[in-house]
Amino acid sequence: MITMGILLGGNIRVGFEDNIYFKKGVLASSNAQMVEMAVDLAERLGRQVATSQEAREILGLKSLTS
């Protein structure tokens, strides 16, 4: 679903609240592992990845420093 979201031009999210598997039959060791995989996939497919600050702005969330 992550791949399809990227290919269709949508935004994606990853994390244990969505899925606990890194790949078929392999449990993810951390959220960071899943984020790294998604970033790598997005970059390979030519999509720019938002920074944490850009994501907060997109979602209308307050900055951690304010």
PyMOL Python script that loads the backbone (N, CA, C, O; Angstrom):
from pymol import cmd

cmd.read_pdbstr("""\
ATOM      1  N   MET A   1       0.819  -1.190   0.000  1.00  0.00           N
ATOM      2  CA  MET A   1       0.000   0.000   0.000  1.00  0.00           C
ATOM      3  C   MET A   1       0.865   1.257   0.000  1.00  0.00           C
ATOM      4  O   MET A   1       0.496   2.279  -0.579  1.00  0.00           O
ATOM      5  N   ILE A   2       2.012   1.167   0.654  1.00  0.00           N
ATOM      6  CA  ILE A   2       2.928   2.310   0.659  1.00  0.00           C
ATOM      7  C   ILE A   2       3.358   2.619  -0.773  1.00  0.00           C
ATOM      8  O   ILE A   2       3.341   3.774  -1.197  1.00  0.00           O
ATOM      9  N   THR A   3       3.739   1.588  -1.508  1.00  0.00           N
ATOM     10  CA  THR A   3       4.174   1.772  -2.895  1.00  0.00           C
ATOM     11  C   THR A   3       3.063   2.384  -3.732  1.00  0.00           C
ATOM     12  O   THR A   3       3.308   3.314  -4.501  1.00  0.00           O
ATOM     13  N   MET A   4       1.856   1.879  -3.594  1.00  0.00           N
ATOM     14  CA  MET A   4       0.730   2.408  -4.375  1.00  0.00           C
ATOM     15  C   MET A   4       0.454   3.863  -4.011  1.00  0.00           C
ATOM     16  O   MET A   4       0.188   4.684  -4.889  1.00  0.00           O
ATOM     17  N   GLY A   5       0.514   4.184  -2.729  1.00  0.00           N
ATOM     18  CA  GLY A   5       0.313   5.568  -2.313  1.00  0.00           C
ATOM     19  C   GLY A   5       1.316   6.506  -2.947  1.00  0.00           C
ATOM     20  O   GLY A   5       0.967   7.593  -3.407  1.00  0.00           O
ATOM     21  N   ILE A   6       2.578   6.072  -2.965  1.00  0.00           N
ATOM     22  CA  ILE A   6       3.635   6.883  -3.576  1.00  0.00           C
ATOM     23  C   ILE A   6       3.390   7.023  -5.075  1.00  0.00           C
ATOM     24  O   ILE A   6       3.437   8.127  -5.618  1.00  0.00           O
ATOM     25  N   LEU A   7       3.128   5.896  -5.741  1.00  0.00           N
ATOM     26  CA  LEU A   7       2.931   5.923  -7.188  1.00  0.00           C
ATOM     27  C   LEU A   7       1.723   6.755  -7.611  1.00  0.00           C
ATOM     28  O   LEU A   7       1.718   7.358  -8.684  1.00  0.00           O
ATOM     29  N   LEU A   8       0.701   6.780  -6.758  1.00  0.00           N
ATOM     30  CA  LEU A   8      -0.508   7.545  -7.075  1.00  0.00           C
ATOM     31  C   LEU A   8      -0.415   9.009  -6.655  1.00  0.00           C
ATOM     32  O   LEU A   8      -1.364   9.774  -6.825  1.00  0.00           O
ATOM     33  N   GLY A   9       0.749   9.393  -6.100  1.00  0.00           N
ATOM     34  CA  GLY A   9       0.964  10.791  -5.745  1.00  0.00           C
ATOM     35  C   GLY A   9       0.419  11.201  -4.399  1.00  0.00           C
ATOM     36  O   GLY A   9       0.357  12.393  -4.096  1.00  0.00           O
ATOM     37  N   GLY A  10       0.023  10.247  -3.589  1.00  0.00           N
ATOM     38  CA  GLY A  10      -0.532  10.571  -2.282  1.00  0.00           C
ATOM     39  C   GLY A  10       0.540  10.659  -1.212  1.00  0.00           C
ATOM     40  O   GLY A  10       1.723  10.437  -1.468  1.00  0.00           O
ATOM     41  N   ASN A  11       0.103  10.986  -0.020  1.00  0.00           N
ATOM     42  CA  ASN A  11       0.985  10.986   1.139  1.00  0.00           C
ATOM     43  C   ASN A  11       0.898   9.617   1.804  1.00  0.00           C
ATOM     44  O   ASN A  11      -0.125   8.938   1.708  1.00  0.00           O
ATOM     45  N   ILE A  12       1.970   9.215   2.474  1.00  0.00           N
ATOM     46  CA  ILE A  12       1.976   7.925   3.152  1.00  0.00           C
ATOM     47  C   ILE A  12       2.359   8.115   4.613  1.00  0.00           C
ATOM     48  O   ILE A  12       2.878   9.162   5.002  1.00  0.00           O
ATOM     49  N   ARG A  13       2.096   7.092   5.413  1.00  0.00           N
ATOM     50  CA  ARG A  13       2.533   7.069   6.801  1.00  0.00           C
ATOM     51  C   ARG A  13       2.890   5.630   7.133  1.00  0.00           C
ATOM     52  O   ARG A  13       2.341   4.689   6.560  1.00  0.00           O
ATOM     53  N   VAL A  14       3.805   5.478   8.054  1.00  0.00           N
ATOM     54  CA  VAL A  14       4.196   4.151   8.508  1.00  0.00           C
ATOM     55  C   VAL A  14       4.332   4.175  10.020  1.00  0.00           C
ATOM     56  O   VAL A  14       4.489   5.238  10.621  1.00  0.00           O
ATOM     57  N   GLY A  15       4.271   3.009  10.626  1.00  0.00           N
ATOM     58  CA  GLY A  15       4.461   2.907  12.062  1.00  0.00           C
ATOM     59  C   GLY A  15       3.729   1.703  12.608  1.00  0.00           C
ATOM     60  O   GLY A  15       2.879   1.119  11.936  1.00  0.00           O
ATOM     61  N   PHE A  16       4.064   1.335  13.836  1.00  0.00           N
ATOM     62  CA  PHE A  16       3.468   0.168  14.461  1.00  0.00           C
ATOM     63  C   PHE A  16       1.951   0.278  14.584  1.00  0.00           C
ATOM     64  O   PHE A  16       1.264  -0.742  14.628  1.00  0.00           O
ATOM     65  N   GLU A  17       1.419   1.494  14.640  1.00  0.00           N
ATOM     66  CA  GLU A  17      -0.032   1.630  14.740  1.00  0.00           C
ATOM     67  C   GLU A  17      -0.723   1.213  13.442  1.00  0.00           C
ATOM     68  O   GLU A  17      -1.926   0.955  13.438  1.00  0.00           O
ATOM     69  N   ASP A  18       0.033   1.145  12.336  1.00  0.00           N
ATOM     70  CA  ASP A  18      -0.517   0.737  11.038  1.00  0.00           C
ATOM     71  C   ASP A  18      -0.184  -0.707  10.694  1.00  0.00           C
ATOM     72  O   ASP A  18      -0.995  -1.404  10.085  1.00  0.00           O
ATOM     73  N   ASN A  19       1.003  -1.160  11.079  1.00  0.00           N
ATOM     74  CA  ASN A  19       1.476  -2.475  10.676  1.00  0.00           C
ATOM     75  C   ASN A  19       2.659  -2.865  11.569  1.00  0.00           C
ATOM     76  O   ASN A  19       3.458  -2.007  11.945  1.00  0.00           O
ATOM     77  N   ILE A  20       2.774  -4.138  11.906  1.00  0.00           N
ATOM     78  CA  ILE A  20       3.899  -4.577  12.730  1.00  0.00           C
ATOM     79  C   ILE A  20       4.934  -5.365  11.932  1.00  0.00           C
ATOM     80  O   ILE A  20       5.956  -5.785  12.473  1.00  0.00           O
ATOM     81  N   TYR A  21       4.661  -5.563  10.638  1.00  0.00           N
ATOM     82  CA  TYR A  21       5.572  -6.351   9.810  1.00  0.00           C
ATOM     83  C   TYR A  21       6.414  -5.462   8.904  1.00  0.00           C
ATOM     84  O   TYR A  21       5.908  -4.536   8.270  1.00  0.00           O
ATOM     85  N   PHE A  22       7.715  -5.766   8.857  1.00  0.00           N
ATOM     86  CA  PHE A  22       8.638  -5.064   7.963  1.00  0.00           C
ATOM     87  C   PHE A  22       8.472  -5.578   6.540  1.00  0.00           C
ATOM     88  O   PHE A  22       8.462  -4.806   5.582  1.00  0.00           O
ATOM     89  N   LYS A  23       8.346  -6.869   6.422  1.00  0.00           N
ATOM     90  CA  LYS A  23       8.013  -7.522   5.162  1.00  0.00           C
ATOM     91  C   LYS A  23       7.333  -8.830   5.509  1.00  0.00           C
ATOM     92  O   LYS A  23       7.282  -9.205   6.680  1.00  0.00           O
ATOM     93  N   LYS A  24       6.817  -9.525   4.527  1.00  0.00           N
ATOM     94  CA  LYS A  24       6.024 -10.720   4.770  1.00  0.00           C
ATOM     95  C   LYS A  24       6.748 -11.686   5.717  1.00  0.00           C
ATOM     96  O   LYS A  24       7.833 -12.180   5.409  1.00  0.00           O
ATOM     97  N   GLY A  25       6.130 -11.941   6.865  1.00  0.00           N
ATOM     98  CA  GLY A  25       6.652 -12.880   7.831  1.00  0.00           C
ATOM     99  C   GLY A  25       7.771 -12.371   8.718  1.00  0.00           C
ATOM    100  O   GLY A  25       8.283 -13.120   9.550  1.00  0.00           O
ATOM    101  N   VAL A  26       8.168 -11.092   8.556  1.00  0.00           N
ATOM    102  CA  VAL A  26       9.269 -10.530   9.343  1.00  0.00           C
ATOM    103  C   VAL A  26       8.753  -9.349  10.152  1.00  0.00           C
ATOM    104  O   VAL A  26       8.353  -8.329   9.591  1.00  0.00           O
ATOM    105  N   LEU A  27       8.763  -9.495  11.478  1.00  0.00           N
ATOM    106  CA  LEU A  27       8.327  -8.403  12.344  1.00  0.00           C
ATOM    107  C   LEU A  27       9.302  -7.230  12.259  1.00  0.00           C
ATOM    108  O   LEU A  27      10.515  -7.430  12.200  1.00  0.00           O
ATOM    109  N   ALA A  28       8.783  -6.036  12.254  1.00  0.00           N
ATOM    110  CA  ALA A  28       9.634  -4.843  12.264  1.00  0.00           C
ATOM    111  C   ALA A  28      10.301  -4.714  13.627  1.00  0.00           C
ATOM    112  O   ALA A  28       9.694  -5.015  14.655  1.00  0.00           O
ATOM    113  N   SER A  29      11.544  -4.267  13.629  1.00  0.00           N
ATOM    114  CA  SER A  29      12.264  -4.099  14.892  1.00  0.00           C
ATOM    115  C   SER A  29      11.978  -2.746  15.536  1.00  0.00           C
ATOM    116  O   SER A  29      12.145  -2.584  16.744  1.00  0.00           O
ATOM    117  N   SER A  30      11.542  -1.762  14.721  1.00  0.00           N
ATOM    118  CA  SER A  30      11.260  -0.425  15.248  1.00  0.00           C
ATOM    119  C   SER A  30      10.489   0.385  14.213  1.00  0.00           C
ATOM    120  O   SER A  30      10.450   0.036  13.033  1.00  0.00           O
ATOM    121  N   ASN A  31       9.880   1.465  14.674  1.00  0.00           N
ATOM    122  CA  ASN A  31       9.255   2.403  13.743  1.00  0.00           C
ATOM    123  C   ASN A  31      10.309   2.990  12.805  1.00  0.00           C
ATOM    124  O   ASN A  31      10.048   3.204  11.622  1.00  0.00           O
ATOM    125  N   ALA A  32      11.501   3.246  13.344  1.00  0.00           N
ATOM    126  CA  ALA A  32      12.575   3.824  12.535  1.00  0.00           C
ATOM    127  C   ALA A  32      12.908   2.936  11.344  1.00  0.00           C
ATOM    128  O   ALA A  32      13.175   3.441  10.253  1.00  0.00           O
ATOM    129  N   GLN A  33      12.897   1.633  11.535  1.00  0.00           N
ATOM    130  CA  GLN A  33      13.176   0.705  10.438  1.00  0.00           C
ATOM    131  C   GLN A  33      12.145   0.877   9.326  1.00  0.00           C
ATOM    132  O   GLN A  33      12.492   0.870   8.145  1.00  0.00           O
ATOM    133  N   MET A  34      10.894   1.030   9.702  1.00  0.00           N
ATOM    134  CA  MET A  34       9.843   1.194   8.703  1.00  0.00           C
ATOM    135  C   MET A  34       9.938   2.554   8.017  1.00  0.00           C
ATOM    136  O   MET A  34       9.703   2.654   6.813  1.00  0.00           O
ATOM    137  N   VAL A  35      10.276   3.589   8.760  1.00  0.00           N
ATOM    138  CA  VAL A  35      10.437   4.917   8.174  1.00  0.00           C
ATOM    139  C   VAL A  35      11.586   4.908   7.168  1.00  0.00           C
ATOM    140  O   VAL A  35      11.455   5.453   6.072  1.00  0.00           O
ATOM    141  N   GLU A  36      12.708   4.295   7.536  1.00  0.00           N
ATOM    142  CA  GLU A  36      13.856   4.220   6.623  1.00  0.00           C
ATOM    143  C   GLU A  36      13.488   3.496   5.336  1.00  0.00           C
ATOM    144  O   GLU A  36      13.898   3.916   4.254  1.00  0.00           O
ATOM    145  N   MET A  37      12.728   2.424   5.436  1.00  0.00           N
ATOM    146  CA  MET A  37      12.292   1.692   4.250  1.00  0.00           C
ATOM    147  C   MET A  37      11.398   2.564   3.372  1.00  0.00           C
ATOM    148  O   MET A  37      11.559   2.586   2.152  1.00  0.00           O
ATOM    149  N   ALA A  38      10.463   3.278   3.984  1.00  0.00           N
ATOM    150  CA  ALA A  38       9.539   4.117   3.223  1.00  0.00           C
ATOM    151  C   ALA A  38      10.275   5.274   2.555  1.00  0.00           C
ATOM    152  O   ALA A  38       9.980   5.607   1.407  1.00  0.00           O
ATOM    153  N   VAL A  39      11.220   5.888   3.249  1.00  0.00           N
ATOM    154  CA  VAL A  39      12.009   6.980   2.672  1.00  0.00           C
ATOM    155  C   VAL A  39      12.815   6.471   1.484  1.00  0.00           C
ATOM    156  O   VAL A  39      12.846   7.108   0.431  1.00  0.00           O
ATOM    157  N   ASP A  40      13.463   5.329   1.652  1.00  0.00           N
ATOM    158  CA  ASP A  40      14.246   4.744   0.561  1.00  0.00           C
ATOM    159  C   ASP A  40      13.358   4.460  -0.647  1.00  0.00           C
ATOM    160  O   ASP A  40      13.730   4.767  -1.780  1.00  0.00           O
ATOM    161  N   LEU A  41      12.200   3.882  -0.408  1.00  0.00           N
ATOM    162  CA  LEU A  41      11.273   3.572  -1.497  1.00  0.00           C
ATOM    163  C   LEU A  41      10.801   4.842  -2.193  1.00  0.00           C
ATOM    164  O   LEU A  41      10.786   4.899  -3.422  1.00  0.00           O
ATOM    165  N   ALA A  42      10.417   5.857  -1.429  1.00  0.00           N
ATOM    166  CA  ALA A  42       9.953   7.117  -2.018  1.00  0.00           C
ATOM    167  C   ALA A  42      11.043   7.754  -2.878  1.00  0.00           C
ATOM    168  O   ALA A  42      10.779   8.216  -3.987  1.00  0.00           O
ATOM    169  N   GLU A  43      12.266   7.773  -2.354  1.00  0.00           N
ATOM    170  CA  GLU A  43      13.362   8.377  -3.112  1.00  0.00           C
ATOM    171  C   GLU A  43      13.659   7.592  -4.384  1.00  0.00           C
ATOM    172  O   GLU A  43      13.938   8.193  -5.422  1.00  0.00           O
ATOM    173  N   ARG A  44      13.604   6.266  -4.329  1.00  0.00           N
ATOM    174  CA  ARG A  44      13.824   5.439  -5.517  1.00  0.00           C
ATOM    175  C   ARG A  44      12.747   5.680  -6.571  1.00  0.00           C
ATOM    176  O   ARG A  44      13.001   5.551  -7.768  1.00  0.00           O
ATOM    177  N   LEU A  45      11.537   6.032  -6.115  1.00  0.00           N
ATOM    178  CA  LEU A  45      10.429   6.292  -7.029  1.00  0.00           C
ATOM    179  C   LEU A  45      10.326   7.767  -7.419  1.00  0.00           C
ATOM    180  O   LEU A  45       9.358   8.187  -8.053  1.00  0.00           O
ATOM    181  N   GLY A  46      11.343   8.550  -7.030  1.00  0.00           N
ATOM    182  CA  GLY A  46      11.407   9.938  -7.461  1.00  0.00           C
ATOM    183  C   GLY A  46      10.550  10.906  -6.668  1.00  0.00           C
ATOM    184  O   GLY A  46      10.271  12.005  -7.146  1.00  0.00           O
ATOM    185  N   ARG A  47      10.121  10.529  -5.466  1.00  0.00           N
ATOM    186  CA  ARG A  47       9.306  11.418  -4.637  1.00  0.00           C
ATOM    187  C   ARG A  47      10.159  12.090  -3.583  1.00  0.00           C
ATOM    188  O   ARG A  47      11.062  11.478  -3.014  1.00  0.00           O
ATOM    189  N   GLN A  48       9.866  13.345  -3.331  1.00  0.00           N
ATOM    190  CA  GLN A  48      10.545  14.093  -2.284  1.00  0.00           C
ATOM    191  C   GLN A  48       9.900  13.743  -0.944  1.00  0.00           C
ATOM    192  O   GLN A  48       8.682  13.583  -0.862  1.00  0.00           O
ATOM    193  N   VAL A  49      10.711  13.626   0.097  1.00  0.00           N
ATOM    194  CA  VAL A  49      10.223  13.286   1.425  1.00  0.00           C
ATOM    195  C   VAL A  49      10.238  14.543   2.292  1.00  0.00           C
ATOM    196  O   VAL A  49      11.233  15.266   2.338  1.00  0.00           O
ATOM    197  N   ALA A  50       9.136  14.790   2.970  1.00  0.00           N
ATOM    198  CA  ALA A  50       9.036  15.965   3.847  1.00  0.00           C
ATOM    199  C   ALA A  50       9.903  15.771   5.083  1.00  0.00           C
ATOM    200  O   ALA A  50      10.036  14.661   5.598  1.00  0.00           O
ATOM    201  N   THR A  51      10.487  16.861   5.547  1.00  0.00           N
ATOM    202  CA  THR A  51      11.173  16.833   6.837  1.00  0.00           C
ATOM    203  C   THR A  51      10.111  16.796   7.929  1.00  0.00           C
ATOM    204  O   THR A  51       8.927  16.983   7.648  1.00  0.00           O
ATOM    205  N   SER A  52      10.521  16.558   9.162  1.00  0.00           N
ATOM    206  CA  SER A  52       9.541  16.536  10.252  1.00  0.00           C
ATOM    207  C   SER A  52       8.865  17.902  10.397  1.00  0.00           C
ATOM    208  O   SER A  52       7.667  17.969  10.671  1.00  0.00           O
ATOM    209  N   GLN A  53       9.616  18.986  10.218  1.00  0.00           N
ATOM    210  CA  GLN A  53       9.029  20.329  10.311  1.00  0.00           C
ATOM    211  C   GLN A  53       8.037  20.568   9.166  1.00  0.00           C
ATOM    212  O   GLN A  53       6.961  21.123   9.387  1.00  0.00           O
ATOM    213  N   GLU A  54       8.395  20.155   7.947  1.00  0.00           N
ATOM    214  CA  GLU A  54       7.473  20.306   6.810  1.00  0.00           C
ATOM    215  C   GLU A  54       6.197  19.500   7.034  1.00  0.00           C
ATOM    216  O   GLU A  54       5.104  19.966   6.712  1.00  0.00           O
ATOM    217  N   ALA A  55       6.330  18.300   7.583  1.00  0.00           N
ATOM    218  CA  ALA A  55       5.148  17.466   7.859  1.00  0.00           C
ATOM    219  C   ALA A  55       4.242  18.151   8.881  1.00  0.00           C
ATOM    220  O   ALA A  55       3.020  18.134   8.732  1.00  0.00           O
ATOM    221  N   ARG A  56       4.832  18.756   9.921  1.00  0.00           N
ATOM    222  CA  ARG A  56       4.022  19.476  10.911  1.00  0.00           C
ATOM    223  C   ARG A  56       3.251  20.620  10.256  1.00  0.00           C
ATOM    224  O   ARG A  56       2.080  20.840  10.562  1.00  0.00           O
ATOM    225  N   GLU A  57       3.915  21.351   9.350  1.00  0.00           N
ATOM    226  CA  GLU A  57       3.251  22.460   8.654  1.00  0.00           C
ATOM    227  C   GLU A  57       2.124  21.943   7.764  1.00  0.00           C
ATOM    228  O   GLU A  57       1.039  22.525   7.742  1.00  0.00           O
ATOM    229  N   ILE A  58       2.368  20.860   7.031  1.00  0.00           N
ATOM    230  CA  ILE A  58       1.350  20.270   6.156  1.00  0.00           C
ATOM    231  C   ILE A  58       0.123  19.866   6.969  1.00  0.00           C
ATOM    232  O   ILE A  58      -1.013  20.057   6.534  1.00  0.00           O
ATOM    233  N   LEU A  59       0.366  19.306   8.150  1.00  0.00           N
ATOM    234  CA  LEU A  59      -0.724  18.815   9.001  1.00  0.00           C
ATOM    235  C   LEU A  59      -1.296  19.877   9.932  1.00  0.00           C
ATOM    236  O   LEU A  59      -2.257  19.620  10.657  1.00  0.00           O
ATOM    237  N   GLY A  60      -0.705  21.068   9.912  1.00  0.00           N
ATOM    238  CA  GLY A  60      -1.203  22.154  10.749  1.00  0.00           C
ATOM    239  C   GLY A  60      -0.909  21.947  12.233  1.00  0.00           C
ATOM    240  O   GLY A  60      -1.682  22.376  13.090  1.00  0.00           O
ATOM    241  N   LEU A  61       0.217  21.284  12.533  1.00  0.00           N
ATOM    242  CA  LEU A  61       0.600  21.032  13.922  1.00  0.00           C
ATOM    243  C   LEU A  61       1.591  22.088  14.390  1.00  0.00           C
ATOM    244  O   LEU A  61       2.325  22.668  13.589  1.00  0.00           O
ATOM    245  N   LYS A  62       1.604  22.329  15.681  1.00  0.00           N
ATOM    246  CA  LYS A  62       2.542  23.276  16.243  1.00  0.00           C
ATOM    247  C   LYS A  62       3.950  22.714  16.194  1.00  0.00           C
ATOM    248  O   LYS A  62       4.151  21.505  16.305  1.00  0.00           O
ATOM    249  N   SER A  63       4.916  23.594  16.028  1.00  0.00           N
ATOM    250  CA  SER A  63       6.323  23.204  16.068  1.00  0.00           C
ATOM    251  C   SER A  63       6.684  22.791  17.472  1.00  0.00           C
ATOM    252  O   SER A  63       6.125  23.309  18.438  1.00  0.00           O
ATOM    253  N   LEU A  64       7.613  21.864  17.596  1.00  0.00           N
ATOM    254  CA  LEU A  64       8.062  21.433  18.915  1.00  0.00           C
ATOM    255  C   LEU A  64       8.812  22.536  19.642  1.00  0.00           C
ATOM    256  O   LEU A  64       8.926  22.502  20.867  1.00  0.00           O
ATOM    257  N   THR A  65       9.331  23.526  18.896  1.00  0.00           N
ATOM    258  CA  THR A  65      10.111  24.613  19.518  1.00  0.00           C
ATOM    259  C   THR A  65       9.263  25.810  19.884  1.00  0.00           C
ATOM    260  O   THR A  65       9.769  26.744  20.508  1.00  0.00           O
ATOM    261  N   SER A  66       7.964  25.819  19.512  1.00  0.00           N
ATOM    262  CA  SER A  66       7.139  26.984  19.858  1.00  0.00           C
ATOM    263  C   SER A  66       6.259  26.740  21.042  1.00  0.00           C
ATOM    264  O   SER A  66       5.510  27.628  21.449  1.00  0.00           O
TER     265      SER A  66
END
""", "prot")
cmd.dss("prot")
cmd.show_as("cartoon", "prot")
cmd.util.cbc("prot")
cmd.orient("prot")
